[in-house]
């Protein structure tokens, strides 16, 4: 009985560590873009600064929209 309880506790601990690690990651940022105590996490513009790095999938409009964020004005050629 004690061995089963210890195994259940160890499985719970491992599961919690996995959950905490997954929760701390942010898919919007590349590995070197976010971090630190800054509450307003801001990344550089462009596909290379995202976690997916979809540089080949972005066109000129996607790039300009990303560069204009968080401003409320759309790009001039949109």
N, C-alpha and C positions, 0 to 999 in steps of 0.2 A: 504494500500500500504506500509506504513512504517513497519507494523508488518511482512509482507512478506519479506521485505528487511532485517529486523533484523534476521528473521529465516534463510534466505539464508546465511547471514554472519556467524551466529552461526554454521550452518552445514558445511560451508567451513572451519571454524576454527577447528572444531572437526576433519574433514577429514585431514587437514594439520598436526595436532598433531599425528594422527594415522600413516600417511605416514612417518613423521620424526622419530617416534619411530621404525617403521619397517626398515627404512633405516639404523639406527644405529646398528642394531643387525647383527651379523656375524655368519653364520651357521657352520663355520669351528672351532670355539672355544667353549669350555664349558664355563659356566657362570663365573668361577673363573680364566680363562686362559688369557683373553685379557683385555686390558684397559689401561688407562693412556695416556700420551702424546707420548709414544714411537711410532715412525712411522714404525718401523720394527716389527710388531706384530708377536711374535713367541710363540707357545704353546709347552707344553711338548709332548713327543712322546707317542703314544698309543691311543687305542680307547676310553679310559676313558676321555681323554683330548678333545675329539670332542663334538660338540653340540648334536649329535645323540647318542653317547655312545654305539655304536654297538660292544660291547666287545665279544659277542658270535659269531659274524659273521666274525671276523678276523682270518686268519690262520697265521702260522709262517712267511710266505713270506710277507704278508700285514704288519705285525708288523715290520719286518726288513726294508722294504722299507720306512715306516713312520719314523723309527729311523734314517735312513740315510739322510733324507731330511734336508736341501737343498743341500747337497753334490751331486756332479755329478756322483760319483761312485755307481754302484748298489751293493747290498749285495753280499757276497762271494758265497752263495749257491743258487743264483737266476738262 
